[in-house]
Amino acid sequence: MIDWSPIILTFRLATVTTIFLFILSIPLANWLAHTSSRLKPFIETLVAMPLVLPPTVLGFYLLIAFSPGNSFGLWLDVTFGLRLVFSFQGLVLGSIIYSLPFMVHPIQSGLTNLPKSLRESSYVLGKSRFQTLMKVLLPNIKPSIITGIVLSFAHTMGEFGVVLMIGGNIPEETRVASIAIYDQVESLNYGEAHVYSIVLILIAFAILLLIYTLNRSYFKRWWV
């Protein structure tokens, strides 16, 4: 009998992570696209670090930082009752950090490629920076936003190292699909490992097909 809870938990993690990433990435990508601050290269480097760091490195330091045995982790636990290690909340935080570039980069690229005159015209017409971003800029980069959302969701679904380090392997709490596959392979239960793997392959294929189809339809309408 297949236990579907890892697949359900993976969907839940990917959904929650993508929502938080979208909220956080819009202002960050907008700032990176338009700022001339000397801090820009430093912030861009921090955002891109998960692309080159082994996931276990990031997961290890998150585990150390948020462990109740550490002063910061203990403060979070005592002050807010927030325990981030071996919990779903910790998986969300680790996933946000690890998938951040997959949301920020497409949106930043879309905003950077918009004509500067678009913003200037909006300001001339009396729109605030926030109104310009929400009503002028973002509607013009829908393909970039869709790309960021879909890639972040798909990337979160495939995480292994980060979620294993900070979340462990607790059934119905932190045991996501990638960890379940690893467990089944270690136990030589290749049948169940096949089921989990095929489900993830089909989901990944559907997600990528969706992003290419939506972007193609958008550009066809734009050129017409």
Backbone as numpy.savetxt, mean C-alpha at the origin, in Angstrom:
# Nx Ny Nz CAx CAy CAz Cx Cy Cz
-10.33 -30.22 4.11 -11.17 -29.03 4.11 -10.29 -27.78 4.11
-10.46 -26.94 3.11 -9.64 -25.74 2.99 -10.10 -24.68 3.99
-9.14 -24.10 4.69 -9.41 -22.99 5.59 -9.30 -21.69 4.79
-10.43 -21.02 4.58 -10.44 -19.81 3.77 -10.12 -18.54 4.56
-9.92 -18.67 5.87 -9.68 -17.47 6.68 -8.41 -16.71 6.26
-7.32 -17.38 5.83 -6.17 -16.60 5.36 -6.47 -15.73 4.14
-7.30 -16.25 3.22 -7.67 -15.47 2.03 -8.53 -14.27 2.44
-9.50 -14.52 3.32 -10.39 -13.44 3.80 -9.57 -12.38 4.54
-8.64 -12.82 5.40 -7.81 -11.88 6.15 -6.92 -11.08 5.21
-6.42 -11.72 4.16 -5.57 -11.03 3.18 -6.36 -9.93 2.47
-7.60 -10.25 2.07 -8.45 -9.24 1.44 -8.71 -8.07 2.40
-8.99 -8.40 3.64 -9.24 -7.36 4.64 -8.03 -6.47 4.84
-6.86 -7.09 4.94 -5.61 -6.34 5.12 -5.35 -5.45 3.92
-5.49 -5.99 2.71 -5.23 -5.22 1.50 -6.21 -4.05 1.37
-7.47 -4.27 1.72 -8.47 -3.21 1.62 -8.19 -2.08 2.59
-7.98 -2.42 3.86 -7.71 -1.40 4.88 -6.43 -0.65 4.56
-5.39 -1.38 4.18 -4.10 -0.75 3.85 -4.24 0.21 2.68
-4.96 -0.19 1.64 -5.13 0.66 0.46 -5.89 1.94 0.78
-6.90 1.85 1.63 -7.66 3.04 2.03 -6.75 4.02 2.76
-5.99 3.53 3.73 -5.09 4.42 4.47 -3.99 4.98 3.56
-3.47 4.15 2.67 -2.43 4.62 1.75 -2.95 5.73 0.86
-4.17 5.60 0.37 -4.74 6.62 -0.51 -4.87 7.95 0.24
-5.37 7.89 1.46 -5.54 9.11 2.26 -4.20 9.78 2.54
-3.19 8.97 2.86 -1.87 9.53 3.18 -1.10 9.98 1.95
-1.28 9.28 0.85 -0.44 9.51 -0.33 -0.85 10.73 -1.14
-2.14 11.10 -1.11 -2.58 12.27 -1.90 -1.82 13.54 -1.49
-1.83 13.93 -0.20 -1.08 15.15 0.16 0.43 14.99 -0.01
0.95 13.78 0.28 2.39 13.57 0.16 2.83 13.65 -1.30
2.10 12.99 -2.19 2.44 13.01 -3.62 2.29 14.41 -4.18
1.27 15.14 -3.74 1.07 16.51 -4.20 2.23 17.40 -3.78
2.68 17.23 -2.55 3.80 18.03 -2.06 5.07 17.69 -2.84
5.34 16.41 -3.04 6.54 15.99 -3.77 6.51 16.45 -5.23
5.32 16.51 -5.81 5.20 16.91 -7.22 5.45 18.39 -7.43
5.19 19.20 -6.41 5.20 20.65 -6.61 6.19 21.42 -5.74
6.81 20.75 -4.79 7.70 21.47 -3.89 9.08 21.69 -4.52
9.74 22.72 -4.05 11.14 22.96 -4.43 12.02 22.89 -3.19
11.49 22.29 -2.12 12.22 22.19 -0.85 13.47 21.32 -1.00
14.49 21.67 -0.24 15.72 20.87 -0.24 15.49 19.50 0.41
14.40 19.36 1.14 14.09 18.09 1.77 13.50 17.07 0.80
13.11 17.53 -0.39 12.45 16.64 -1.34 13.24 15.38 -1.65
14.53 15.44 -1.99 15.28 14.20 -2.27 15.31 13.26 -1.07
15.40 13.83 0.12 15.45 13.02 1.34 14.12 12.28 1.55
13.00 13.00 1.38 11.68 12.39 1.55 11.43 11.35 0.46
11.82 11.68 -0.78 11.64 10.72 -1.88 12.44 9.44 -1.62
13.63 9.59 -1.05 14.45 8.43 -0.73 13.78 7.56 0.32
13.23 8.20 1.36 12.54 7.45 2.41 11.33 6.70 1.86
10.58 7.37 1.00 9.39 6.75 0.42 9.78 5.54 -0.43
10.88 5.65 -1.17 11.29 4.59 -2.10 12.07 3.46 -1.44
12.50 3.63 -0.20 13.33 2.62 0.47 12.74 1.22 0.45
11.42 1.05 0.67 10.86 -0.32 0.64 11.05 -1.03 -0.70
11.31 -0.29 -1.77 11.51 -0.92 -3.08 12.83 -1.68 -3.15
13.80 -1.27 -2.34 15.13 -1.89 -2.42 15.51 -2.66 -1.15
14.84 -2.38 -0.03 15.15 -3.09 1.21 14.51 -4.48 1.21
15.22 -5.48 1.70 14.56 -6.78 1.91 13.40 -6.62 2.90
12.26 -7.21 2.62 11.11 -7.04 3.52 11.40 -7.45 4.96
12.27 -8.46 5.13 12.58 -8.91 6.48 13.33 -7.84 7.28
14.11 -7.01 6.60 14.83 -5.93 7.29 13.82 -4.94 7.86
12.89 -4.51 7.02 11.86 -3.58 7.48 11.02 -4.21 8.58
10.62 -5.46 8.39 9.81 -6.15 9.39 10.55 -6.31 10.71
11.84 -6.58 10.64 12.64 -6.76 11.86 12.67 -5.48 12.69
12.92 -4.35 12.04 13.02 -3.11 12.80 11.66 -2.61 13.29
10.60 -2.94 12.54 9.26 -2.63 13.05 8.96 -3.48 14.27
9.38 -4.74 14.23 9.19 -5.63 15.37 9.92 -5.12 16.59
11.15 -4.66 16.39 11.94 -4.12 17.51 11.30 -2.84 18.04
10.91 -1.94 17.14 10.39 -0.64 17.54 9.09 -0.74 18.32
8.20 -1.64 17.90 6.87 -1.69 18.49 6.69 -2.81 19.51
7.75 -3.53 19.82 7.67 -4.57 20.84 7.47 -3.95 22.22
6.61 -4.53 23.06 6.42 -4.02 24.44 7.71 -4.05 25.25
8.69 -4.84 24.80 9.97 -4.86 25.48 10.81 -3.63 25.18
10.39 -2.85 24.18 11.06 -1.60 23.82 10.29 -0.45 24.47
11.00 0.62 24.83 10.36 1.74 25.53 9.23 2.37 24.72
9.42 2.52 23.39 8.38 3.11 22.56 7.16 2.19 22.48
7.41 0.90 22.26 6.32 -0.05 22.20 5.58 -0.15 23.52
6.32 -0.09 24.62 5.70 -0.11 25.95 4.85 1.12 26.18
5.34 2.30 25.72 4.58 3.55 25.86 3.27 3.48 25.08
3.31 2.94 23.86 2.08 2.79 23.07 1.09 1.86 23.78
1.61 0.80 24.36 0.75 -0.18 25.03 0.11 0.41 26.28
0.91 1.10 27.10 0.41 1.65 28.36 -0.49 2.86 28.13
-0.08 3.74 27.22 -0.82 5.00 27.01 -2.08 4.81 26.18
-1.98 4.07 25.10 -3.12 3.94 24.18 -3.71 2.52 24.14
-3.10 1.60 24.87 -3.55 0.22 24.78 -3.35 -0.37 23.40
-2.31 0.12 22.69 -2.07 -0.26 21.30 -0.86 -1.17 21.22
-1.11 -2.43 20.92 -0.02 -3.39 20.75 0.07 -3.76 19.27
1.16 -3.35 18.65 1.29 -3.47 17.20 2.00 -4.74 16.75
2.66 -5.42 17.65 3.31 -6.67 17.26 2.33 -7.83 17.44
2.36 -8.75 16.48 1.50 -9.93 16.49 0.02 -9.54 16.60
-0.36 -8.53 15.82 -1.75 -8.08 15.78 -2.08 -7.60 14.38
-3.37 -7.53 14.08 -3.80 -7.07 12.76 -3.40 -5.61 12.55
-3.49 -4.79 13.61 -3.09 -3.38 13.50 -1.63 -3.24 13.09
-0.79 -4.13 13.62 0.62 -4.12 13.25 0.82 -4.50 11.79
0.01 -5.46 11.31 0.09 -5.82 9.89 -0.27 -4.64 9.01
-1.29 -3.88 9.42 -1.71 -2.71 8.63 -0.59 -1.68 8.58
0.01 -1.39 9.73 1.09 -0.40 9.76 2.27 -0.84 8.91
2.69 -2.09 9.06 3.80 -2.59 8.26 3.48 -2.57 6.78
2.24 -2.90 6.41 1.85 -2.91 5.01 1.80 -1.50 4.43
1.36 -0.53 5.24 1.33 0.87 4.78 2.75 1.33 4.44
3.68 1.06 5.33 5.06 1.49 5.10 5.66 0.77 3.88
5.40 -0.54 3.79 6.02 -1.33 2.74 5.42 -1.05 1.36
4.14 -0.71 1.30 3.48 -0.47 0.01 3.39 1.01 -0.35
3.92 1.89 0.50 3.80 3.33 0.27 4.26 3.77 -1.11
5.43 3.35 -1.60 5.86 3.83 -2.93 4.94 3.41 -4.06
4.21 2.32 -3.90 3.32 1.85 -4.97 2.09 2.74 -5.11
1.78 3.52 -4.09 0.70 4.48 -4.18 1.22 5.88 -4.49
2.30 6.26 -3.84 2.82 7.63 -3.99 3.38 7.86 -5.39
4.18 6.95 -5.90 4.88 7.18 -7.16 3.95 7.39 -8.36
2.92 6.56 -8.57 2.03 6.83 -9.70 1.30 8.16 -9.59
0.84 8.50 -8.39 0.12 9.77 -8.21 1.06 10.95 -8.38
2.25 10.84 -7.82 3.25 11.91 -7.99 3.59 12.10 -9.45
3.77 11.01 -10.17 4.11 11.09 -11.59 2.97 11.76 -12.38
1.74 11.38 -12.08 0.60 11.98 -12.76 0.50 13.47 -12.52
0.69 13.89 -11.27 0.62 15.31 -10.94 1.77 16.09 -11.57
2.95 15.48 -11.59 4.13 16.15 -12.17 3.95 16.40 -13.66
3.28 15.49 -14.35 3.12 15.59 -15.81 1.98 16.51 -16.24
1.18 16.99 -15.30 0.12 17.93 -15.66 0.72 19.29 -16.01
0.14 20.01 -16.96 0.66 21.34 -17.29 0.58 22.28 -16.10
1.62 23.04 -15.90 1.64 23.99 -14.79 0.52 25.03 -14.93
0.14 25.32 -16.17 -0.91 26.31 -16.41 -2.25 25.89 -15.82
-2.45 24.58 -15.64 -3.71 24.09 -15.08 -3.88 24.60 -13.65
-2.82 24.49 -12.86 -2.88 25.00 -11.48 -3.01 26.50 -11.46
-2.21 27.17 -12.30 -2.21 28.63 -12.30 -3.57 29.19 -12.68
-4.22 28.57 -13.65 -5.55 29.01 -14.07 -6.56 28.85 -12.94
-6.42 27.77 -12.20 -7.32 27.53 -11.08 -7.13 28.58 -9.99
-5.89 28.93 -9.72 -5.62 29.96 -8.71 -6.17 31.32 -9.16
-6.00 31.61 -10.45 -6.50 32.89 -10.99 -8.02 32.98 -10.84
-8.69 31.84 -10.96 -10.15 31.81 -10.84 -10.61 31.79 -9.38
-9.67 31.92 -8.47 -10.03 32.04 -7.05 -10.10 30.75 -6.28
-9.67 29.64 -6.86 -9.70 28.37 -6.16 -8.52 28.28 -5.19
-8.78 27.70 -4.02 -7.72 27.48 -3.05 -6.85 26.30 -3.49
-5.74 26.10 -2.78 -4.87 24.97 -3.10 -5.60 23.64 -2.96
-6.38 23.54 -1.89 -7.13 22.30 -1.65 -8.18 22.08 -2.73
-8.91 23.13 -3.07 -9.92 23.01 -4.13 -9.28 22.67 -5.47
-8.13 23.27 -5.73 -7.42 22.99 -6.98 -7.00 21.53 -7.06
-6.49 21.02 -5.92 -6.07 19.62 -5.89 -7.25 18.68 -6.10
-8.33 18.92 -5.36 -9.45 17.97 -5.35 -10.33 18.08 -6.60
-10.52 19.30 -7.12 -11.48 19.50 -8.21 -10.85 19.68 -9.59
-9.55 19.96 -9.61 -8.89 20.21 -10.90 -7.81 19.17 -11.20
-6.89 18.99 -10.26 -5.74 18.13 -10.53 -6.08 16.64 -10.48
-6.67 16.20 -9.39 -6.94 14.77 -9.24 -7.88 14.21 -10.32
-8.93 14.94 -10.71 -9.77 14.41 -11.80 -9.03 14.22 -13.11
-7.91 14.91 -13.27 -7.14 14.80 -14.51 -6.06 13.73 -14.47
-5.94 13.04 -13.35 -4.94 11.96 -13.27 -5.60 10.66 -12.81
-6.82 10.43 -13.28 -7.54 9.21 -12.88 -6.76 7.93 -13.17
-6.11 7.80 -14.35 -5.33 6.57 -14.58 -4.22 6.37 -13.55
-3.56 7.45 -13.14 -2.50 7.34 -12.14 -3.07 6.91 -10.79
-4.22 7.45 -10.43 -4.85 7.09 -9.17 -5.27 5.63 -9.18
-5.88 5.20 -10.28 -6.30 3.80 -10.41 -5.09 2.88 -10.32
-4.01 3.27 -10.99 -2.78 2.47 -10.95 -2.26 2.35 -9.52
-2.21 3.47 -8.80 -1.73 3.45 -7.43 -2.58 2.56 -6.53
-3.90 2.68 -6.66 -4.80 1.89 -5.83 -4.64 0.40 -6.12
-4.64 0.04 -7.40 -4.58 -1.37 -7.78 -3.23 -1.98 -7.42
-2.14 -1.28 -7.69 -0.82 -1.81 -7.37 -0.63 -1.96 -5.87
-1.11 -0.99 -5.09 -0.99 -1.07 -3.63 -1.78 -2.26 -3.08
-2.99 -2.44 -3.60 -3.82 -3.57 -3.17 -3.14 -4.89 -3.51
-2.66 -5.01 -4.75 -2.04 -6.26 -5.20 -0.74 -6.52 -4.43
0.05 -5.48 -4.22 1.32 -5.65 -3.52 1.09 -6.08 -2.08
0.08 -5.52 -1.43 -0.23 -5.90 -0.05 -0.67 -7.36 0.02
-1.43 -7.80 -0.96 -1.89 -9.19 -0.96 -0.73 -10.17 -1.06
0.36 -9.76 -1.68 1.49 -10.67 -1.88 2.58 -10.56 -0.83
2.39 -9.75 0.19 3.44 -9.56 1.19 3.71 -10.85 1.97
4.98 -11.01 2.34 5.35 -12.17 3.16 6.29 -11.78 4.29
7.46 -11.25 3.93 8.49 -10.99 4.93 8.06 -10.03 6.01
7.46 -8.91 5.63 7.06 -7.89 6.61 5.98 -8.43 7.53
4.95 -9.04 6.94 3.83 -9.51 7.78 4.26 -10.67 8.67
5.19 -11.49 8.21 5.66 -12.59 9.04 6.45 -12.07 10.24
7.31 -11.07 10.01 8.16 -10.56 11.08 7.35 -9.82 12.15
6.43 -8.97 11.72 5.72 -8.15 12.70 4.44 -8.82 13.19
3.88 -9.73 12.38 2.61 -10.33 12.75 2.69 -11.77 13.22
3.74 -12.47 12.83 3.83 -13.87 13.19 2.86 -14.71 12.38
2.33 -15.74 13.01 1.47 -16.70 12.31 0.32 -17.11 13.22
-0.56 -16.16 13.51 -1.69 -16.41 14.41 -2.94 -16.61 13.57
-3.57 -17.79 13.63 -4.77 -18.05 12.83 -5.86 -17.01 13.06
-6.45 -16.54 11.95 -7.55 -15.57 11.94 -7.17 -14.21 12.52
-5.88 -13.99 12.77 -5.43 -12.70 13.30 -4.31 -12.13 12.43
-3.29 -12.92 12.16 -2.17 -12.44 11.34 -1.74 -13.46 10.28
-2.42 -14.58 10.20 -2.03 -15.63 9.24 -2.67 -15.34 7.88
-1.96 -14.57 7.07 -2.46 -14.21 5.74 -2.12 -15.32 4.75
-2.57 -15.15 3.51 -2.46 -16.22 2.51 -1.01 -16.61 2.23
-0.12 -15.62 2.12 1.28 -15.94 1.80 1.92 -16.80 2.89
1.57 -16.52 4.14 2.10 -17.31 5.26 1.46 -18.69 5.28
0.18 -18.76 4.95 -0.51 -20.06 4.90 0.13 -20.96 3.84
0.50 -20.39 2.70 1.16 -21.16 1.64 2.48 -21.72 2.16
3.25 -20.88 2.82 4.55 -21.31 3.37 4.36 -22.44 4.37
3.35 -22.31 5.24 3.06 -23.36 6.22 2.72 -24.68 5.56
1.87 -24.61 4.53 1.44 -25.84 3.87 2.60 -26.52 3.13
3.48 -25.73 2.54 4.64 -26.30 1.86 5.57 -26.96 2.87
5.78 -26.29 4.01 6.63 -26.89 5.05 6.05 -28.20 5.56
4.71 -28.28 5.60 4.05 -29.50 6.08 3.83 -30.52 4.97
4.32 -30.20 3.76 4.18 -31.07 2.59 2.72 -31.25 2.16
1.87 -30.28 2.55 0.47 -30.30 2.11 0.36 -29.50 0.81
0.88 -30.08 -0.26 0.96 -29.34 -1.51 -0.42 -29.06 -2.11
-1.41 -29.89 -1.80 -2.74 -29.67 -2.32 -3.32 -28.34 -1.84
-3.25 -28.09 -0.53 -3.76 -26.84 0.02 -2.90 -25.66 -0.44
-1.59 -25.87 -0.53 -0.70 -24.81 -1.02 -1.07 -24.43 -2.45
-1.43 -25.42 -3.27 -1.87 -25.16 -4.65 -3.13 -24.30 -4.66
-4.08 -24.62 -3.79 -5.36 -23.89 -3.76 -5.10 -22.43 -3.42
-4.35 -22.19 -2.34 -4.05 -20.80 -1.95 -3.30 -20.07 -3.06
-2.34 -20.76 -3.66 -1.52 -20.13 -4.70 -2.34 -19.78 -5.93
-3.20 -20.72 -6.36 -4.01 -20.48 -7.55 -4.98 -19.32 -7.32
-5.55 -19.26 -6.11 -6.46 -18.14 -5.79 -5.72 -16.81 -5.91
-4.50 -16.73 -5.37 -3.72 -15.50 -5.45 -3.32 -15.18 -6.88
-2.98 -16.20 -7.67 -2.63 -15.98 -9.07 -3.82 -15.40 -9.84
-4.99 -15.98 -9.63 -6.20 -15.51 -10.31 -6.54 -14.08 -9.90
-6.38 -13.78 -8.62 -6.66 -12.42 -8.14 -5.67 -11.43 -8.76
-4.39 -11.80 -8.78 -3.36 -10.92 -9.36 -3.64 -10.68 -10.84
-4.00 -11.75 -11.55 -4.31 -11.61 -12.98 -5.51 -10.68 -13.19
-6.56 -10.87 -12.38 -7.76 -10.04 -12.51 -7.45 -8.58 -12.22
-6.61 -8.35 -11.22 -6.28 -6.97 -10.84 -5.49 -6.29 -11.97
-4.49 -6.98 -12.50 -3.69 -6.40 -13.58 -4.52 -6.20 -14.85
-5.40 -7.15 -15.14 -6.28 -7.01 -16.29 -7.19 -5.79 -16.13
-7.68 -5.58 -14.91 -8.54 -4.43 -14.63 -7.81 -3.12 -14.86
-6.58 -3.02 -14.37 -5.85 -1.76 -14.49 -5.53 -1.45 -15.95
-5.13 -2.46 -16.73 -4.83 -2.22 -18.14 -6.09 -1.89 -18.93
-7.19 -2.53 -18.61 -8.44 -2.27 -19.31 -8.96 -0.87 -19.02
-8.95 -0.48 -17.74 -9.45 0.84 -17.36 -8.59 1.95 -17.96
-7.28 1.78 -17.89 -6.40 2.80 -18.43 -6.52 2.91 -19.94
-6.66 1.78 -20.61 -6.82 1.81 -22.06 -8.13 2.51 -22.44
-9.22 2.20 -21.71 -10.51 2.82 -22.00 -10.45 4.33 -21.77
-9.73 4.73 -20.72 -9.62 6.16 -20.41 -8.91 6.90 -21.53
-7.78 6.34 -21.98 -7.01 7.03 -23.02 -7.73 7.04 -24.36
-8.50 6.00 -24.64 -9.27 5.99 -25.89 -10.32 7.10 -25.87
-10.99 7.27 -24.71 -11.98 8.35 -24.61 -11.30 9.71 -24.71
-10.11 9.82 -24.11 -9.41 11.11 -24.10 -8.99 11.53 -25.51
-8.48 10.55 -26.30 -8.02 10.87 -27.64 -9.20 11.13 -28.57
-10.32 10.45 -28.32 -11.49 10.67 -29.15 -12.15 12.00 -28.82
